[in-house]
Amino acid sequence: MTSKQLILLGPPGAEVEAQAIAIAGQWQVPSVSMPKLVRQAVLGESAAGQKIREHREKDETLPAELLLKLLRQRFEQPDVMLKGLVLDGFPTTLAQATGLDELMGTFGLDLPDVAYIKTSTGILLNRLSGISGESVSVLRSRITAYKEEIIPVMEYYQQPADDEGSSRFTIINGSQSVAEVTNAIARIGEEETGAARFISEAELDELMAQESLLVVDCVASWCAPCKQVSPMIDRLAETFCDRATVVKLDFDNNRQVAKRFKLKGMPSVMFFKGGELRETLTGAKLYQVYSDAMTALL
């Protein structure tokens, strides 16, 4: 069964749950949060919830088997089976990681891609100190403990996932802006985009300042005409590679671009010369239309 599977990991303050919800929304797959599953089990007075309360009363770590049981119940729902999921808050131990792979295999789900949002302790402390009410020393201890405990999990996912030696593990720079982190996560697991690579809004500003002729295909994952235009943009990049820079930009992760350049729809292919927007082609066009626009600016 082919579907999107992603595990999102990160220390306290890395905004993992918020990113998981954002990515799940973009991919149109369920967002599954282990902390939320635990809360629901406790509030629902289920047998699993009773066991969770017992372990908490004894200040014990929740067993991997119990947490995997909660996931099994969630996987049995059709949305996960049909679409996949973005999972946060789990796994945090090696036993949980291996158990999760076995569980997904039982359901016939593809093994997930895994992303770790790596963020400096200083940034994490700044984020948490204003919302948690805990002292800096307590917060630092929590962050340090997580980073140490997650090492075996990271090493497990860094192992080759296939005969070609490729890994399903990606480290995301969590010190970037929220939008840039989301953009980086959203690109995980995608096939090569062709000759025209994806960029962020920050890169767009740099390219506008550096490149004499720049073409930007502003697209969205939900946009059918965008998928129709994408191979034409790749062809444009290949044809004019020695005279212009041709890139793509994800609308969902860079929404300010649409307001900034007054884009009226998707796809919008923008042509810049000397850093100035000269023309915007909205909607699906014939390849010749894009080629002629490029030639007119050379």
C-alpha positions in Angstrom: 0.0 0.0 0.0 1.4 3.4 -1.0 0.8 6.3 1.4 2.7 9.1 3.1 4.3 8.2 6.4 6.4 10.6 8.5 7.7 10.5 12.0 8.6 13.9 13.4 11.0 14.1 16.3 12.5 17.0 18.2 13.3 18.3 21.8 10.9 20.3 23.9 10.5 23.8 22.3 11.1 22.5 18.7 7.4 23.0 18.0 7.1 19.4 16.7 3.4 19.0 17.2 2.6 22.3 15.5 4.8 21.3 12.5 3.2 17.9 12.4 -0.2 19.4 12.2 0.9 21.8 9.5 2.5 19.1 7.3 -0.4 16.7 7.8 -2.7 19.5 6.6 -0.6 20.1 3.5 -0.3 16.4 2.7 -3.9 15.8 3.6 -3.1 12.9 5.8 -4.0 12.4 9.5 -1.9 14.0 12.2 -1.3 11.4 15.0 0.1 12.7 18.3 1.1 10.3 21.0 0.5 12.8 23.8 -3.0 13.3 22.5 -3.7 9.6 22.2 -2.5 9.2 25.8 -4.8 12.0 27.0 -7.8 10.6 25.1 -7.2 7.1 26.6 -7.1 8.5 30.2 -10.2 10.7 29.6 -12.1 7.9 27.9 -11.9 5.6 30.9 -10.5 2.8 28.7 -8.5 -0.2 29.9 -5.4 1.4 28.4 -6.3 4.6 30.2 -6.5 2.8 33.5 -3.1 1.3 33.0 -1.7 4.7 32.1 -3.0 6.2 35.3 -1.5 3.3 37.3 1.9 3.8 35.8 1.7 7.6 36.4 0.7 7.1 40.0 3.9 5.1 40.5 5.9 7.7 38.5 6.8 4.9 36.0 7.7 5.3 32.4 4.8 4.1 30.2 5.7 0.7 28.6 6.3 0.6 24.9 3.7 -2.2 24.6 1.0 0.1 26.1 1.8 3.0 23.7 2.0 0.7 20.7 -1.5 -0.6 21.7 -2.8 2.9 21.4 -1.2 3.3 18.0 -2.6 0.0 16.9 -6.1 1.2 17.7 -5.5 4.4 15.8 -4.0 2.6 12.8 -7.2 0.5 12.6 -9.1 3.6 11.5 -9.5 3.9 7.8 -7.9 7.3 7.3 -4.5 6.1 8.4 -4.8 2.9 6.3 -5.8 4.8 3.2 -3.7 8.0 3.5 -0.8 7.5 5.9 0.0 9.8 8.8 2.4 12.3 10.4 3.3 11.0 13.8 4.7 13.2 16.7 5.7 12.4 20.3 6.7 8.8 19.4 9.0 7.0 19.4 11.4 8.1 22.1 13.2 4.8 22.8 14.7 2.1 20.7 12.1 -0.4 21.8 9.4 1.9 20.7 11.1 2.5 17.3 11.5 -1.2 16.5 8.0 -2.0 17.7 6.6 0.8 15.5 8.2 -0.6 12.4 6.8 -4.1 13.2 3.4 -2.6 13.8 3.4 -0.7 10.5 4.5 -3.8 8.7 1.6 -5.7 10.3 -0.8 -3.2 8.7 1.0 -3.3 5.4 2.0 0.4 5.7 5.3 1.6 4.2 8.1 2.2 6.6 8.0 5.9 7.5 10.5 8.7 6.7 11.8 10.3 9.9 12.8 13.9 10.5 14.5 15.3 13.6 14.1 19.1 14.1 17.6 20.0 15.4 17.4 23.2 17.4 20.0 25.0 19.5 19.5 24.9 23.3 19.5 28.7 23.4 16.6 29.0 21.0 14.6 26.2 22.8 15.1 28.0 26.2 13.9 31.3 24.7 10.8 29.6 23.4 10.0 27.6 26.5 10.8 30.2 29.2 7.9 32.4 28.2 5.2 29.7 28.2 6.2 26.9 30.6 6.6 28.7 33.9 9.6 26.5 34.7 13.0 27.7 35.7 15.8 27.9 33.1 17.7 25.1 34.9 14.7 22.8 34.8 14.1 23.5 31.2 17.7 23.0 30.3 17.6 19.6 32.1 14.5 18.5 30.2 16.1 19.5 26.9 19.4 17.8 27.7 17.6 14.6 28.8 15.6 14.4 25.6 18.7 15.0 23.4 20.5 12.2 25.2 17.6 9.7 25.3 16.8 10.2 21.6 20.3 9.3 20.3 19.6 5.5 20.0 16.4 6.2 18.1 18.3 8.5 15.7 21.0 6.0 15.2 18.4 3.3 14.5 16.7 5.4 11.8 20.1 6.4 10.3 20.8 2.8 9.3 20.5 2.1 5.5 16.9 1.5 4.6 17.5 -0.3 1.3 20.1 -2.1 -0.7 21.4 1.3 -2.1 22.4 2.3 1.4 20.0 5.3 1.6 18.7 6.4 4.9 15.1 7.4 5.7 16.4 9.8 8.3 16.6 13.6 7.8 17.9 16.4 10.1 16.0 19.6 9.8 17.5 22.9 10.9 15.1 24.0 13.5 16.9 27.4 14.0 15.2 28.6 10.8 11.9 30.5 10.7 8.8 28.4 11.2 7.9 28.7 7.5 11.4 27.5 6.4 11.2 24.5 8.8 7.8 23.6 7.4 9.1 23.9 3.8 12.1 21.7 4.5 9.9 19.0 6.1 7.4 19.1 3.3 10.1 18.3 0.8 11.0 15.0 2.6 10.4 11.9 0.6 9.6 13.7 -2.6 11.1 12.5 -5.8 13.5 14.7 -7.6 11.7 17.8 -8.8 13.6 17.9 -12.1 15.9 20.6 -13.3 14.1 23.4 -11.4 14.6 23.0 -7.7 12.4 24.2 -4.8 13.5 27.3 -2.9 12.2 29.3 0.1 11.2 33.0 0.2 14.6 33.8 1.8 16.4 32.2 -1.1 14.1 34.0 -3.5 15.4 37.4 -2.2 19.0 36.3 -2.6 18.4 35.0 -6.2 16.6 38.3 -7.2 19.6 40.2 -6.0 22.2 37.9 -7.7 20.7 36.6 -10.9 20.2 38.8 -14.0 17.3 36.6 -15.2 15.2 34.6 -12.8 12.1 32.5 -13.4 10.0 31.4 -10.3 7.2 28.8 -10.7 4.9 29.4 -7.6 3.0 26.2 -7.1 0.8 24.3 -4.5 0.7 20.6 -3.8 -3.2 20.6 -4.1 -3.1 22.4 -7.5 -3.8 20.1 -10.5 -2.7 22.7 -13.2 0.6 23.1 -11.2 1.4 19.5 -11.8 0.7 20.0 -15.5 3.0 22.9 -15.7 5.9 21.5 -13.6 7.5 19.4 -16.3 7.4 22.4 -18.6 9.3 24.5 -16.0 11.9 21.7 -15.7 12.2 21.7 -19.5 12.6 25.5 -19.4 15.4 25.1 -16.8 17.2 22.6 -18.9 16.9 24.7 -22.1 18.0 28.0 -20.7 20.4 26.7 -18.0 23.3 28.7 -19.3 21.3 32.0 -19.5 18.9 32.0 -16.6 18.0 30.5 -13.3 14.7 28.6 -13.1 13.3 27.5 -9.7 10.0 26.5 -8.0 8.5 27.9 -4.8 5.8 26.2 -2.7 2.9 28.5 -2.1 1.6 26.8 1.0 5.0 27.3 2.8 5.6 30.8 1.5 2.2 32.6 1.5 3.7 36.1 1.8 5.0 35.7 -1.7 1.5 35.7 -3.1 0.6 38.9 -1.3 4.0 40.5 -2.1 3.7 40.0 -5.8 -0.1 40.1 -6.0 -0.4 36.6 -7.4 -4.0 35.9 -8.6 -3.9 32.1 -8.9 -1.8 28.9 -9.1 0.4 28.2 -10.9 2.0 31.7 -11.2 5.2 31.8 -13.2 7.1 35.0 -12.4 9.9 36.4 -14.7 12.4 38.7 -13.1 15.1 40.7 -14.8 17.7 42.5 -12.8 15.7 41.9 -9.7 12.5 43.5 -11.2 9.3 41.5 -11.8 8.7 41.9 -15.6 5.9 39.4 -16.2 3.6 36.9 -14.4 1.9 34.1 -16.3 -1.0 32.7 -14.3 -2.6 29.3 -15.0 -1.5 26.5 -17.2 0.0 27.6 -20.5 1.7 25.9 -23.5 5.4 25.4 -23.2 5.9 27.9 -26.1 4.3 30.7 -24.0 6.9 30.2 -21.2 9.7 29.9 -23.7 8.7 33.0 -25.6 8.5 35.0 -22.4 12.0 33.9 -21.5 13.4 34.7 -24.9 11.9 38.2 -24.8 13.8 39.0 -21.7 17.2 37.6 -22.9 
